[in-house]
């Protein structure tokens, strides 16, 4: 608890100094931080002296006043400042859940590289295969490597007296500050320089500002290759080259550089006063303008730290968020008890207020579905923003003799980006001869059929009509992650079509196909994310750190991607409440899903197609993202289903099969209930943990698209 107290008081003192803008008396600071009207001067002096000594952000400006280290000197010339460029390799994207595996650093003095620092770090946990393939760092390489607590003192000595520089600094500093707070109860000071916005200022016009792209454009002698020292050397080259270009424009001092990168880095700091009463608990927050209109809605695991980040740095925020911060006059918040509930509450508030500065979730009615159906003869793939099955055809003629019965129309989605979805479907129509017209006539083929761009189901016989409809259904299945149709993989056919156009020097058309190909790949990935979200069944456990005397646990059940029920339990009520929550879950069987969306011939071979209401998409995806990033100790996943029979076909009589599935489902729920109870009681029995510091909150977590 002493560590937690020290860290909390240090952050509060930093806030107080930023809001004051000048040194403050130690008596005033102590009474404010300790919520005292008066206190003995020796005690206050002792407390404040401990904070100043242990945290390098602070300095005694005079015998009785405390200031920030940044205030000790006039704005220094860049050539007089020491910089340390840092790069990390990690096992994941979120501090705590992910751990550091390698550290590389380059020290710069007099705008020249003078020393390097490099070490592997034993993360004491498995490394995901994807990370091994990306970095080349294997578990065998880390067996004899030092642990982070052994590395950190040497790294701090290397950084001593320098300004930290990193490419996407919030990521690297997030991991370093997490470990520093855990080990030493402190963190690196604010004021790090991020070479992502720096390169945007000094090297505009690049296709992106990823480290590899910028380093190559600036002629770095060391290529970025996802190893810490190589990436640090590449970042150092980018930093020095960009600084040299800005010096030619008259930017020669440290604060001038920071202001040039982020013009609002000082302008909004006075708004830190709005965060004084915000708690450090999970919840959702709202930014309001002077008329009370909601500008922006967000959520955070630690509300106060997240909201503070908007006023300390605008570098990593989008244009709309920066606009919201400029217009902000009031902050409202709701504590939710657990981060998952904060995710849910954020989506509810976005739907309720439709804030202008939020990107996703404001207009779910514009999301569109991909549908298989349509009037006339022959199935058609098309997009629509109207949920529900397509309207039934009126006056449709009877099918030809021998033609199979028409299948029930289906839809999948919804998806964001109507134009991208339309382009993707247009590409499928260009590369596969499926129906495009809306005609209900059966007298003669339409123009597409006459030019052999379609199998002409409107005038086809029974077998040909069935083959066409099967192809259309196969394309919908492929979008859902199924196998490619018999005519070939859609992505390969699209690439061949693009290459053919390029060979014919029809470059504009080839570029259109390339853009549509990107949209088709994105559409398939979006549907895979929706399916994964829909299949999520997990219990989320979150200890209430504010109830140390009577430990309590927040329990949330997520069923098919959506929060189903929540409860706050103690050790005495956990068994009853968790049992009640599990029993309240709706009954289901996989057999029903297997036959629900049978293929055109009614064989049941098609995949289950998922279509959810438009206003649920953002919540489903937000819950999925949170579950992916959540620490494993907070999750208890539902036991996996037994292996299904091929194509969803029961291997025993229908009634016996359904009865077996019901028993299997009940058994797995009981196992799940016991696992939730066991994990929950273990969390409740733990001694109160020191609240470990989160990553620097300038971003929501993970690397940005430019990292």
C-alpha positions in Angstrom: 0.0 0.0 0.0 3.0 2.3 0.6 3.9 1.9 -3.1 0.4 2.7 -4.2 0.2 5.8 -1.9 3.5 7.1 -3.2 2.6 6.6 -6.9 -0.9 8.2 -6.4 0.5 11.3 -4.5 3.2 11.8 -7.2 0.7 11.8 -10.0 -1.5 14.2 -8.0 1.4 16.5 -7.4 2.3 16.5 -11.1 -1.3 17.4 -11.9 -1.3 20.2 -9.3 1.9 21.7 -10.7 0.7 21.5 -14.3 -2.6 23.2 -13.4 -0.8 26.0 -11.4 1.8 26.6 -14.1 4.4 27.7 -11.5 6.1 26.3 -8.4 3.9 25.9 -5.3 4.7 25.9 -1.6 5.2 22.5 0.0 2.7 23.2 2.8 0.0 24.1 0.3 0.8 21.1 -1.9 0.8 18.7 1.1 -2.6 19.9 2.4 -4.1 19.6 -1.0 -2.7 16.1 -1.7 -3.6 14.8 1.7 -7.0 16.6 1.9 -6.1 18.3 5.2 -7.1 21.8 6.3 -3.9 22.0 8.4 -1.0 19.8 9.2 2.4 19.8 11.1 5.0 21.5 9.0 7.7 18.8 9.7 5.3 16.0 8.5 4.5 17.9 5.3 8.1 18.6 4.7 9.0 14.9 5.1 6.2 13.7 2.8 7.0 16.2 0.0 10.8 15.7 0.3 10.2 11.9 -0.2 8.1 12.6 -3.4 10.7 15.0 -4.8 13.6 12.7 -4.1 11.9 9.5 -5.5 10.4 11.1 -8.7 12.6 12.8 -11.2 9.8 14.9 -12.5 10.0 17.2 -9.5 12.7 19.6 -8.1 12.9 22.0 -5.1 12.7 25.4 -6.9 13.5 27.1 -3.5 13.7 26.0 0.1 9.9 26.1 0.4 8.5 25.6 -3.2 8.3 22.6 -5.5 8.4 22.8 -9.3 8.9 20.6 -12.3 12.3 19.6 -13.7 11.2 21.0 -17.0 11.0 24.5 -15.4 14.6 24.7 -14.2 16.1 26.0 -17.4 15.1 28.3 -20.2 14.1 26.5 -23.4 17.4 24.8 -24.3 18.9 24.6 -27.7 18.4 21.2 -29.3 22.2 20.7 -29.6 22.5 21.0 -25.8 19.9 18.4 -25.0 20.6 14.7 -24.6 18.1 12.3 -26.2 17.7 8.6 -25.9 15.9 6.7 -28.6 14.2 3.6 -27.4 12.6 0.6 -29.1 11.0 -2.5 -27.5 10.0 -5.9 -28.7 7.2 -7.5 -26.7 5.0 -10.6 -26.5 1.8 -8.6 -27.1 0.3 -5.1 -27.5 -1.0 -4.4 -24.0 1.3 -3.8 -21.0 0.7 -6.4 -18.3 -0.8 -8.9 -20.6 2.3 -8.6 -22.8 5.8 -8.5 -21.6 9.1 -7.0 -22.9 11.4 -9.4 -24.8 14.1 -7.0 -26.1 15.2 -3.4 -25.4 17.3 -1.3 -27.8 18.4 2.3 -27.1 20.6 4.9 -28.7 21.9 7.9 -26.8 22.3 11.2 -28.7 24.4 14.1 -27.4 25.1 17.2 -29.4 22.8 15.7 -32.1 25.3 12.9 -32.6 25.0 9.2 -31.7 27.4 8.5 -28.8 26.3 5.1 -27.3 24.0 2.2 -27.7 22.2 -0.2 -25.3 20.9 -3.6 -26.2 19.6 -6.6 -24.2 17.2 -9.5 -24.5 14.7 -9.8 -21.6 13.2 -13.0 -20.3 9.4 -12.4 -20.3 8.7 -15.5 -18.1 5.8 -16.4 -20.3 5.2 -18.0 -23.7 5.8 -16.0 -26.9 3.0 -16.2 -29.5 4.0 -17.9 -32.7 3.0 -14.7 -34.7 5.5 -12.7 -32.6 8.3 -15.3 -33.1 7.7 -15.1 -36.9 7.7 -11.3 -36.8 10.8 -10.7 -34.7 12.8 -13.9 -34.9 13.1 -13.9 -31.1 12.5 -17.5 -30.0 12.0 -18.9 -26.5 15.4 -20.6 -26.6 17.1 -17.2 -27.1 15.5 -15.9 -23.9 16.3 -18.8 -21.6 19.4 -17.2 -20.2 18.3 -13.6 -20.7 18.0 -11.3 -17.6 14.6 -10.5 -16.2 13.1 -7.0 -16.5 13.9 -6.2 -12.8 17.6 -6.9 -13.5 17.6 -4.8 -16.7 15.7 -1.8 -15.5 18.5 -0.2 -13.3 21.0 -0.3 -16.2 18.4 1.2 -18.6 17.6 4.0 -16.2 21.3 4.8 -15.9 21.5 4.9 -19.7 18.5 7.3 -19.9 19.6 9.5 -17.1 19.2 13.2 -17.9 17.9 12.6 -21.4 14.6 13.2 -23.3 13.1 10.0 -24.5 12.4 9.5 -28.2 10.5 6.7 -29.8 8.5 5.8 -32.9 4.9 5.6 -31.5 6.2 6.6 -28.1 2.9 5.7 -26.3 3.5 2.0 -27.0 7.1 1.8 -25.8 6.7 4.1 -22.8 3.5 2.3 -21.9 5.5 -1.0 -21.3 8.4 0.8 -19.6 6.1 2.8 -17.3 4.1 -0.3 -16.4 7.2 -2.1 -15.3 8.7 1.0 -13.6 5.5 1.5 -11.6 5.4 -2.2 -10.7 9.0 -2.3 -9.6 9.8 1.1 -8.3 6.6 3.0 -7.9 7.5 5.7 -10.4 7.4 6.3 -14.2 9.4 8.1 -16.8 8.4 11.8 -17.0 6.1 13.2 -19.6 7.6 15.0 -22.6 8.8 12.2 -24.7 9.1 13.0 -28.4 7.3 10.8 -30.9 8.9 10.5 -34.3 5.5 9.6 -36.0 4.1 13.1 -35.8 7.7 14.5 -36.2 8.1 12.7 -39.5 4.6 14.0 -40.6 5.8 17.5 -40.1 9.3 17.1 -41.6 8.6 14.5 -44.4 5.0 15.1 -45.7 3.7 13.1 -48.7 4.8 9.6 -47.7 2.1 6.9 -48.2 2.3 6.1 -44.5 4.6 6.9 -41.6 5.5 3.4 -40.4 9.1 3.2 -39.2 10.3 1.1 -42.2 8.7 3.5 -44.7 10.1 6.7 -43.1 13.6 5.2 -42.5 13.8 4.0 -46.1 12.6 7.4 -47.5 15.3 9.2 -45.4 18.1 6.8 -46.4 18.7 5.2 -43.0 21.8 3.0 -43.1 20.1 0.5 -40.8 16.8 -1.0 -42.0 13.9 -1.5 -39.5 13.5 -5.2 -39.1 11.5 -5.7 -35.8 14.6 -6.1 -33.7 15.0 -3.6 -30.9 18.5 -2.1 -31.6 18.1 -2.0 -35.3 14.7 -0.2 -35.0 16.2 2.2 -32.4 19.1 3.0 -34.8 16.6 3.5 -37.7 14.5 5.7 -35.4 17.6 7.7 -34.3 18.4 8.4 -38.0 14.8 9.5 -38.6 14.9 11.8 -35.6 18.2 13.4 -36.5 17.2 13.9 -40.1 13.8 15.4 -39.2 15.4 17.7 -36.6 17.9 18.9 -39.2 15.1 19.7 -41.6 13.2 21.6 -39.0 16.3 23.5 -37.9 16.4 24.9 -41.4 12.9 26.3 -40.8 14.0 28.0 -37.6 13.0 25.3 -35.1 16.1 25.2 -32.9 14.9 24.8 -29.3 13.3 21.9 -27.4 10.0 23.5 -26.6 9.8 24.9 -30.1 10.2 21.4 -31.4 7.4 20.1 -29.2 5.1 22.9 -30.1 5.9 22.4 -33.8 5.0 18.7 -33.5 1.9 19.4 -31.4 0.7 23.0 -31.5 -1.9 22.2 -28.8 0.5 20.6 -26.3 0.3 23.7 -24.0 -2.9 25.3 -25.1 -5.2 22.8 -23.4 -3.3 22.1 -20.2 -5.4 24.5 -18.1 -8.3 22.1 -18.7 -6.6 19.6 -16.4 -8.6 21.3 -13.7 -11.7 19.5 -15.1 -10.2 16.2 -14.1 -9.6 16.9 -10.4 -12.6 14.9 -9.1 -12.6 12.0 -11.7 -11.8 8.7 -10.0 -9.2 6.1 -11.2 -11.8 3.5 -11.8 -13.3 1.9 -15.0 -16.0 3.8 -16.6 -17.2 6.0 -19.5 -16.8 9.7 -20.0 -18.4 12.5 -22.0 -16.9 15.7 -23.3 -19.5 18.6 -23.4 -19.3 22.0 -25.0 -20.4 25.3 -23.4 -24.0 24.6 -24.5 -24.1 21.1 -22.9 -23.9 19.3 -26.2 -22.1 15.9 -26.1 -19.0 16.2 -28.3 -17.3 12.9 -27.7 -17.8 9.7 -25.7 -15.1 7.3 -24.6 -14.3 4.6 -22.0 -11.3 3.7 -19.9 -10.0 1.2 -17.4 -8.7 4.2 -15.3 -11.0 7.2 -16.0 -8.8 10.0 -14.6 -5.6 8.9 -16.3 -7.3 8.6 -19.7 -9.1 11.9 -19.6 -5.9 13.7 -18.4 -4.1 12.3 -21.5 -6.1 14.6 -23.8 -4.7 17.7 -22.2 -1.1 16.5 -21.9 -0.7 15.6 -25.5 -2.7 15.8 -28.7 -0.2 14.1 -30.9 -1.8 10.7 -31.1 -5.4 11.8 -31.3 -7.5 12.0 -34.4 -8.5 15.4 -35.9 -12.1 15.0 -34.6 -10.9 14.2 -31.1 -8.6 17.3 -31.1 -11.6 19.3 -32.2 -13.6 17.9 -29.3 -10.8 18.9 -26.8 -10.6 22.4 -28.2 -14.4 22.9 -27.7 -14.6 21.1 -24.4 -16.0 23.0 -21.4 -17.2 20.2 -19.1 -16.4 16.5 -18.5 -19.0 14.1 -17.2 -18.3 10.5 -16.3 -19.9 7.3 -15.0 -18.0 4.7 -13.0 -19.0 1.2 -14.0 -17.1 -1.1 -11.7 -15.5 -3.2 -14.5 -13.8 -2.4 -17.8 -16.3 -4.6 -19.7 -19.2 -2.6 -18.4 -17.4 0.5 -19.4 -17.3 -0.8 -23.0 -21.0 -1.5 -22.9 -21.8 1.9 -21.4 -19.7 3.7 -24.0 -21.7 2.2 -26.8 -25.0 3.0 -25.1 -24.0 6.6 -24.7 -22.9 6.9 -28.3 -26.2 5.6 -29.5 -28.1 7.9 -27.1 -26.2 11.1 -27.9 -24.8 10.6 -31.4 -21.7 12.7 -30.6 -20.2 14.5 -33.6 -16.6 13.7 -32.8 -17.0 9.9 -32.5 -16.1 8.0 -35.7 -17.9 4.6 -35.1 -21.4 3.9 -33.8 -23.1 7.2 -34.5 -25.1 6.1 -37.6 -25.6 2.3 -37.4 -28.6 2.6 -39.6 -26.2 3.3 -42.5 -24.5 -0.1 -42.1 -25.4 -2.5 -44.9 -26.0 -6.3 -45.2 -25.0 -8.6 -48.0 -28.0 -10.5 -49.2 -28.7 -13.6 -51.3 -32.2 -13.4 -52.9 -34.1 -11.0 -55.0 -37.1 -11.1 -57.3 -37.3 -13.1 -60.5 -35.6 -16.3 -61.4 -32.1 -16.9 -60.1 -30.5 -15.8 -56.9 -28.7 -12.4 -56.7 -26.0 -11.1 -54.4 -26.6 -7.5 -53.4 -26.2 -5.1 -50.5 -29.0 -3.3 -48.6 -29.2 -1.2 -45.5 -32.6 -2.7 -44.6 -32.4 -5.6 -42.2 -34.6 -8.6 -42.6 -35.2 -11.0 -45.6 -35.7 -9.5 -49.0 -39.4 -9.0 -50.1 -41.1 -12.0 -51.7 -41.6 -11.8 -55.5 -45.0 -10.9 -56.6 -46.5 -12.5 -59.7 -43.5 -14.8 -60.0 -44.1 -17.5 -62.6 -44.0 -21.1 -61.6 -40.6 -22.7 -61.9 -39.8 -24.7 -64.9 -40.3 -28.4 -64.9 -37.6 -30.2 -62.9 -36.3 -27.0 -61.3 -35.6 -27.3 -57.6 -37.5 -25.3 -55.0 -36.1 -21.9 -54.4 -34.1 -21.6 -51.1 -35.0 -19.2 -48.4 -33.2 -15.9 -48.9 -30.3 -15.1 -46.6 -28.3 -12.2 -45.4 -25.0 -11.6 -43.5 -23.6 -8.6 -41.7 -24.0 -5.8 -41.2 -20.9 -4.1 -42.5 -19.5 -0.6 -42.2 -18.7 1.3 -45.5 -21.4 1.0 -48.0 -19.2 2.0 -50.9 -16.5 -0.6 -50.0 -19.2 -3.3 -49.8 -20.7 -2.3 -53.2 -17.2 -2.3 -54.8 -16.5 -5.8 -53.4 -19.8 -7.2 -54.7 -19.2 -5.5 -58.0 -15.8 -7.3 -58.3 -17.5 -10.7 -57.6 -20.0 -9.9 -60.4 -17.1 -9.1 -62.8 -15.3 -12.3 -62.1 -18.2 -14.8 -61.7 -21.2 -15.2 -64.0 -23.9 -14.7 -61.4 -27.1 -12.7 -61.8 -26.8 -8.9 -61.6 -30.1 -7.7 -63.1 -33.3 -7.0 -61.1 -35.6 -8.0 -63.9 -38.5 -10.5 -63.2 -38.9 -11.4 -66.9 -38.4 -15.0 -67.9 -39.0 -14.6 -71.7 -35.4 -13.9 -72.7 -32.0 -13.3 -71.2 -31.1 -9.9 -70.0 -28.2 -7.9 -71.4 -25.8 -9.6 -69.0 -26.9 -13.0 -70.1 -26.7 -12.1 -73.8 -23.1 -10.9 -73.4 -22.2 -14.1 -71.4 -21.4 -12.1 -68.2 -24.1 -14.1 -66.5 -25.4 -17.7 -66.6 -28.8 -16.3 -67.6 -30.8 -18.0 -64.9 -33.9 -16.1 -66.0 -34.1 -18.3 -69.1 -32.2 -21.3 -68.0 -33.6 -24.8 -67.6 -33.8 -26.6 -64.2 -30.2 -28.0 -63.9 -28.6 -24.7 -65.1 -30.7 -22.7 -62.7 -29.7 -24.9 -59.9 -26.0 -24.6 -60.8 -26.3 -20.8 -60.9 -28.0 -20.6 -57.6 -25.4 -23.0 -56.1 -22.6 -20.7 -57.4 -24.3 -17.6 -55.8 -24.7 -19.5 -52.5 -21.1 -20.7 -52.6 -19.9 -17.1 -53.0 -21.9 -16.1 -49.9 -20.4 -19.0 -48.1 -16.9 -17.9 -49.2 -17.5 -14.5 -47.8 -18.3 -16.2 -44.5 -14.9 -18.1 -44.4 -16.0 -21.1 -46.4 -14.1 -22.8 -49.2 -13.8 -21.3 -52.7 -16.4 -22.0 -55.3 -15.7 -24.7 -57.9 -14.9 -22.0 -60.5 -11.9 -20.8 -58.4 -10.8 -18.6 -55.6 -12.4 -15.2 -55.9 -9.2 -13.4 -54.8 -7.1 -15.2 -57.4 -9.6 -14.6 -60.2 -9.7 -10.9 -59.3 -5.9 -10.7 -59.4 -5.8 -12.4 -62.8 -8.4 -10.0 -64.0 -6.4 -7.1 -62.7 -3.2 -8.4 -64.4 -5.1 -8.9 -67.7 -6.3 -5.3 -67.6 -2.8 -4.0 -66.8 -1.4 -6.1 -69.7 -3.9 -4.4 -72.0 -2.7 -1.0 -70.6 -6.1 -0.3 -69.1 -4.5 1.0 -66.0 -7.4 3.0 -64.6 -9.6 -0.1 -64.7 -6.9 -2.2 -63.2 -6.6 0.3 -60.3 -10.4 0.1 -59.8 -10.1 -3.7 -59.6 -7.2 -3.3 -57.1 -9.3 -1.0 -54.9 -12.2 -3.4 -55.1 -9.9 -6.3 -54.3 -8.8 -4.5 -51.1 -12.5 -4.0 -50.3 -13.3 -7.7 -50.9 -10.4 -8.8 -48.6 -11.6 -6.3 -45.9 -15.2 -7.5 -46.3 -14.2 -11.1 -45.7 -12.1 -10.1 -42.7 -14.9 -8.0 -41.3 -17.2 -11.0 -41.5 -14.6 -13.2 -39.8 -14.4 -10.6 -37.0 -18.2 -10.6 -36.7 -18.3 -14.4 -36.6 -15.6 -14.5 -33.9 -17.5 -11.8 -31.9 -20.8 -13.7 -32.2 -19.1 -16.9 -31.0 -17.6 -15.3 -27.9 -18.9 -16.9 -24.7 -16.9 -15.9 -21.7 -17.2 -14.9 -18.0 -15.3 -11.7 -17.0 -14.1 -11.4 -13.4 -12.9 -8.0 -12.1 -12.0 -7.4 -8.5 -13.3 -4.2 -6.9 -10.1 -2.6 -5.6 -12.1 0.0 -3.6 -13.6 -2.7 -1.3 -10.6 -4.0 0.6 -12.4 -4.5 3.9 -15.1 -6.5 2.2 -13.6 -7.9 -1.0 -16.1 -7.9 -3.9 -16.0 -9.2 -7.4 -17.7 -7.9 -10.5 -18.9 -10.8 -12.7 -20.2 -10.3 -16.3 -21.4 -13.1 -18.6 -20.9 -12.6 -22.3 -23.1 -14.8 -24.4 -22.7 -14.9 -28.1 -20.7 -11.6 -28.0 -23.2 -9.6 -26.0 -23.3 -8.9 -22.2 -26.1 -11.1 -20.8 -26.0 -10.6 -17.1 -23.9 -8.9 -14.4 -23.5 -9.2 -10.7 -21.3 -7.9 -7.9 -20.6 -10.8 -5.5 -18.7 -11.5 -2.3 -17.2 -14.8 -1.1 -20.5 -15.7 0.7 -22.8 -14.9 -2.3 -20.6 -16.0 -5.2 -21.9 -19.6 -5.5 -25.6 -18.5 -5.5 -25.2 -15.5 -7.8 -22.9 -17.3 -10.3 -25.3 -20.3 -10.4 -28.2 -18.0 -11.0 -26.5 -16.2 -13.8 -25.5 -19.4 -15.6 -29.0 -20.9 -15.3 -30.5 -17.7 -16.8 -28.6 -18.2 -20.1 -30.9 -19.1 -23.1 -31.0 -22.7 -24.2 -29.5 -23.6 -27.6 -28.3 -26.6 -29.6 -25.7 -26.7 -32.4 -28.0 -29.0 -34.4 -30.5 -26.2 -34.8 -27.8 -23.9 -36.1 -26.5 -26.5 -38.6 -29.9 -26.8 -40.3 -31.1 -23.2 -39.9 -29.4 -21.9 -43.1 -29.3 -24.8 -45.5 -27.8 -24.5 -48.9 -29.8 -24.0 -52.1 -30.6 -27.6 -52.4 -31.6 -27.8 -48.8 -28.6 -30.1 -48.0 -27.6 -28.1 -44.9 -24.0 -28.0 -46.2 -23.8 -24.2 -46.1 -22.2 -22.4 -43.2 -24.3 -20.8 -40.6 -24.8 -17.2 -41.7 -24.7 -14.5 -39.1 -26.8 -11.3 -39.4 -27.3 -9.1 -36.3 -29.2 -5.8 -35.9 -27.3 -2.8 -37.1 -27.2 -1.1 -33.7 -25.5 -4.2 -32.2 -22.5 -4.4 -34.5 -20.4 -1.8 -32.8 -21.1 -3.3 -29.3 -20.2 -6.8 -30.6 -16.9 -5.7 -32.1 -16.1 -3.6 -29.0 -16.6 -6.5 -26.7 -14.6 -8.7 -29.0 -11.7 -6.3 -29.0 -11.8 -6.0 -25.2 -11.8 -9.8 -24.7 -8.8 -10.2 -27.0 -6.8 -7.6 -25.1 -8.0 -8.5 -21.6 -5.6 -10.3 -19.2 -6.2 -14.0 -19.1 -6.7 -14.0 -15.4 -9.9 -12.0 -15.9 -11.5 -14.4 -18.3 -13.1 -17.9 -18.0 -14.1 -19.1 -21.4 -17.0 -21.4 -22.1 -15.9 -25.0 -22.8 -15.5 -25.8 -26.5 -18.3 -27.6 -28.3 -17.9 -31.3 -29.1 -16.8 -31.9 -32.7 -19.9 -31.6 -35.0 -20.9 -34.2 -37.5 -19.9 -33.4 -41.1 -22.1 -30.7 -42.7 -24.1 -30.5 -39.5 -25.8 -33.8 -40.3 -26.9 -35.8 -37.2 -25.4 -39.3 -37.1 -28.4 -40.7 -35.2 -32.1 -40.2 -35.3 -33.2 -36.5 -34.9 -34.8 -36.8 -31.5 -31.9 -38.8 -30.0 -29.4 -36.3 -31.5 -31.1 -33.3 -30.0 -31.5 -35.0 -26.6 -27.7 -35.8 -26.6 -26.9 -32.2 -27.5 -29.1 -30.9 -24.6 -27.3 -33.1 -22.1 -23.9 -32.1 -23.5 -24.8 -28.4 -23.3 -25.9 -28.8 -19.7 -22.7 -30.6 -18.7 -20.5 -27.9 -20.3 -22.5 -25.2 -18.5 -22.0 -27.0 -15.2 -18.2 -27.2 -15.8 -18.2 -23.5 -16.7 -20.1 -22.6 -13.6 -17.6 -24.4 -11.4 -14.6 -22.8 -13.2 -16.1 -19.3 -12.8 -16.7 -20.0 -9.1 -13.2 -21.4 -8.5 -11.5 -18.4 -10.3 -13.7 -15.9 -8.6 -13.0 -17.3 -5.1 -9.3 -17.3 -5.8 -9.5 -13.6 -6.7 -11.4 -12.8 -3.6 -9.0 -14.6 -1.4 -6.0 -12.8 -2.8 -4.4 -10.1 -0.8 -5.2 -6.6 -2.2 -2.7 -6.0 -5.0 -0.8 -2.8 -5.5 -2.6 -1.1 -8.3 -0.1 -1.3 -11.1 0.2 1.8 -13.3 -1.3 1.6 -16.7 0.5 2.5 -19.9 0.8 6.1 -20.8 -2.8 6.9 -21.8 -2.2 8.9 -24.9 -3.7 6.1 -27.0 -6.3 3.4 -26.2 -3.6 0.7 -26.3 -1.5 -1.1 -28.9 0.4 0.2 -31.8 -1.1 2.8 -34.0 -1.5 2.2 -37.8 1.7 4.2 -38.3 3.8 2.1 -36.0 
